[in-house]
């Protein structure tokens, strides 16, 4: 369970080129330099006809459904396409829940920063201070902030393997976050803290454990209290080891090649996500993700100065960086968006917004290649259509 697959690396560049799965290749950006005064902004409503066209043709080999909400002060649009499931063929539920994947990290980061704002922890202190004994002697002090922005140097944890067949065979089995962390720690550090940025679930798995240690409550309780409830996210929850999605939801499928070369679509809706908890187990809706972005960017969840960490990309000594605390900086056609993608088998999702909330996007695609090596075509159409400016 290498939780930063090549798929992830290519795909976050993909909302960062298509918001389809994880990390990035777009130009990496430490602190931005001085900028000229912007020209007067003219509101540009979402292109409804183009968005409808982007959703056409579903279900297809690439995706079974798509749920989209475009919002912000420039105007709003929402739509859906595809099917609820391949057996009945009935229309997709536009309000259906789905596995949000790594968008969970936005909530985790906000929870940590809110605790910091409340004086419950200091993001500059080493994680070893709060969780003594968790990391071995081979690890230098790693700050909480370095976990937040993926510069810790901790390697990925292990699970049931990287290929779909191995993971599918164990989809109802439980690997605990503690087991994942132990397997990561046993490998020793990948690099010195702050040396470079490597997007991995392990950082947020440890942050979930940190939240529990500092508060004495479960991760789900604290994330709900500090983020979900204030944002009005009524249809979002953390399933733990429950493999089912509660309430209305569209089915997710994975396209699999049979030994004879033909293709089948395997229903992957039910799946135990306990191993990734604070890094990716959240179940949500597009309406709730839109509420999250709006509340968060408005400063209603995390106050300044802590909120600044969510819009600050670290400087690293080697390579490039694009991730902040919970988000990712992505520039498209001259406009900077703060984005996060998330994918689990059967579901490829994303959020994006300008810092001033002129344009927001929340979507979920029933991708049949959600953990694949490239951009999902349906997700790509949606992202570039929704974010395009004249």
N, C-alpha and C positions, 0 to 999 in steps of 0.2 A: 504494500500500500504506500508507494512512493507518492506523497501528497503534493507533488509539484511535477506532474508529468509533462512531456513535451507538448501534449495537448494544451495544458494549462498555459505554458509559456507562450505558445503561438496565439492562443485564443484571447488572452486579455489584451494583447495588442490588437486584438480583434474587436474589442469594444473600444478598446484600443484596437480594434478593427472588427469587432462585431459583438463585443460583450458576450461571448459565447462560453467561456470556461474559466479563465484564470489569469496568468501573467502576461508580460508585455514586450513589445519591440518598438513601439513608437518612440520618438526622440525623448531621451531621458532628461530630467530637468530638476536640477537642484533649485535653490532659491532664485526666482526670476529677477532680472535686473530692472532698472528704471524703464517705465513705459511712457510713450507720448500720451497726451490727453486724448481720450477716445472721441471719435466723432459722435454727434448727436444720434441717439438710438431711435430707429423707427420700428415700432412693433411689427413683427412678422408672424402671422398666424400659421399654425401647422397646415401643410398642404394635404387636405383631406382626400382629394382624388388620388394623389400619389401614394398615400398611406393605404387606401383601399386596394390599390394595385399591388402594393408590397405584400398584402395578405392574401392575394388571390392564389388559386391553385392548390389550396390545402384541403384535405390531406395529400401529401406527396411522399416520395421515398425519403425525403429529408426531414419532414416534420408532420406530425399529426394534427397539431393545432397551434394557434398563436393568440395571445391576449396582450393588448397594447393600450397604454394610457400615456398621452402626451399632454403636458400641462405647463403651468407657469404664467407669468403676467402677460406674455405675448398671445395667449390663447390656448385652448384645449381641444383635444380630440380623443376619442376612445373607440376601440373596435375589437372584434374577435373573428376568428375563422377556424375552419377545421371541424374535427369531431371530438365528442366526449370519449369515445372508445371505438376501436376498429370492429368490434363485434356488432354493436347495435347501429353504429353509423349516425347516431343522432348528433345534433349540433353541439359544439363545445360550449361549456358553461363559461360565460365571460367573467363571472365572479368566482370561479373555481380556485381552490387552494392548490399549491404546488410546492415542491421541495426547492427552496430558495438557494441552497448551496452556499457558496462563499459570501453571498450578501449578508449572511450571518455575521461576518467579521465587522461589518459596519456597526451593528448593534453591540457587539463585544467591545469594540474600540470606544464607542460612546459610553458604555457602562463604566469602563475603566477610567475614562476622562472625567466622567461625572463624579466618581468616587474620589478622584484626585481633587476636583473642585470643592468637594465636601470635606477635604482634609483627611480622608480615610487612607490615602496612600500618596506616595511621591513618585512620579514617573521617572525621576532621575536616580532613584535609589536602585541598587541591584535587586534582581528577582531573588537572589540568594538570601537577601535580608528577610524577605517575606516567606520564602519557602526553603528554609535551611535543609540541606541534605538532599534536595531534589536533583541538583546537578553535581557531577563528580568533580574531583580536584583538578582535572584537566581543563576545566572551564574557567576562564577569567570572569570577573564580575560583568554581568550582563544587565543593563538597565531595563526597567519596564518599558521605557520608550523604544528601546531597540527591539523588543518583542513586537511592539505596535507597528513599527515600520520595517520589519523583516530584515534587520541588520544584525541579528543576534549571533549568527554563525552556528546555531544548533541544526543538526541534520534531521532529515525526515524520519518519522517513525515507521514501523512495519505493521503489516496487516495480513490480508489473505492473498496478496500478490497483485500484480499490475494488470493482468489481462482480464477481460470480461468474464470468461468462463470460470476462473478461480474465484472471483468475487461473487458471481451469481450463485455459485454452489453454497456459499456461506452467507447468503443475504439475510437469513434469519438468526444468525449467530451473533454473539456480542463480544466485541473487543472494547475494553474500557479505556478511557483517556489515560489512566495511570499506566496501563500496559503499553500504550503507544509511546508515551513519554519515556518509559524505562528503556524501550528498544532504541529510541533516538539517543538517549544519554549514553548508552553502552557503546555507541559508535565514536564518541568523542566529538569535538568541534570540527566544523567544516572550514571555518576561517575565524580570525580574531574579531570580536565584537566591533561593529562600525566600519569594518574594512570594505565590505561590499553589501549589496542587497540581493537576497535570495528569497523569493516568495514561497513560503511553505506553511502548510496548516499547523505544523508543530508549534509555531509561535503563539497562535491563538488558542490551541489546546492548553498550553501552559497558562495563558491569560485567564482562561476559564477556571483553572485550578486556583489561580491567584485571587480571583474575585471571591471564590468560596472561602478561602483561608482568611481573607481580610474581613469579610462580612459575617461569616458563620452561617450563611444561608446558601442554598443551591444556586448554581449559575442561572437556571431558568427563573427562579424567584427574583433575583436581583435585576436581571435584564428586563423582566416584565415590569418590575416596580419603577425602575429608573428610565427605561426607554419606551417599551411598548405602550404602557398605560398613558404616559404623558403625550405620546404621539397620536393616541387614539387608534392604535392598531388592534382592533377588536377581533380580527380573524387570523391573528398570527400566534403561533405557539411553538414550543420546543418539545419534540416527541420523546426524547430519551431513547430507550430501547424498543419502543413500540414501533413495529414495522409499517403500520397502517397510517394513512392520511385521514384524519377525522373530518367529517363534514363534506360538502360538495367539492368535487375535484375531478379533473380530467385525467384519464389514464396516460401513463408514460410508457414508451416502447423503445427497445433497442434493436436496431437492424443487425442481424447475425447471419453470417454465411454458413450454410449447411455443408457437410462433407462432399455432397454431390455438386456443389457450386451454386445451388439455388439459394434464395434469400428468404428468411422468415423474420417476422417482427415479434419479439419476445416481450410480454407484458412485464415491466419492471417497477410497477407502481408501488408495491409493498416491499420495503427494504429497511432493515435495521441500520440506523445511522449513528449509533451510540459512540462509535470511535472518533467521530469528528465534532461532536457536540458544539462547543463555542466557536469552532472554525467553520461549521457548515451544516448543522442539522435543522435549521429553522424551516418551518412551514408557514407560508404567507400567501398573500394575494397581491395583484397589481395595485389595487386601491390602497392597501396598507403600505406597500413600498413607496407609493407616491406620498402618503402621509408622513412616512419616515423621513424622506428627503426634505420635504417642506419644513417639518418641525425642526429637523437637525440644522439645516442651513440657516434657518431663522433665529437660531440661538435659543430655542425653547427647551432643548434637551441638555446640551452642554454649554455652559457660559464661557465667555472670554475670561482669561486668556487661554484656557484649556482647549477651546474649540479651534484655536489656531493650529494645533497639531494635526487636525484633519485636513488642513489645506497647506501643509508644509512638507515638501519632499526633502529628505535628508541628503546632505553631501556625503559621498563615500569616497574612499581612497582608491578603489579599483572599480572599473566598469562604470555603469550608469545606474541611475535610480529613477523610478517613476511613482513608487508607492509612498503614501503618507500613512497616517494612522487610520486604517480602515478603508481608505479610498485610493484612487489612482488618478493622476493628472493625465489628461488626454486633450490634445489640441487638434481641432478639425476645422478646416476652412477658416482659419484665423480666430476661432473662438475656443476658449479654454473650457473644457467640461471636467467635472470631477465625477468619476464613474466607479462602478464595481460590478463585476460579472460574477455569476455563480452557476455551477452545473452539477447535477447528479444524474445518474442514468435516467433517461426519459425526459429530463427537464433542463433547458438552457435559458438562463434569465439574466436580466441586467437592469441597472439603474444608472441614470446620468442626469446631471444638472449643471447649469452655469451657477457660479457662486452667488449671483444676485437673483437667482430663481426666475430669470426671464424664460428659460426653457427647461422643462424636466421631462424625463422619460422613465417609464417602468414597463417592463415587458416580460413575458414568459413564453417560450416556444417549446412545444412538445417535440424536441429534437430527437431523432432516431440515431444520432451520432454524438450525443452530448459530451462524451469523453473522448472524442476523436481528435485527430491531429490538425484539423483545419477549421475554418470558420463554417458554421452552419449557414447555408445559403439563405434560409428564411430569416434568421436573426440578422444577417448582414444587410438584407434589404430593409428590414425594419429600422435598424440603427441609423444607417446613412440617410434614409428618407426622413426620419424624425428629426435628425440633427441638422439637416441641410438648411442653409440660409441662402437667400437670393444673392 
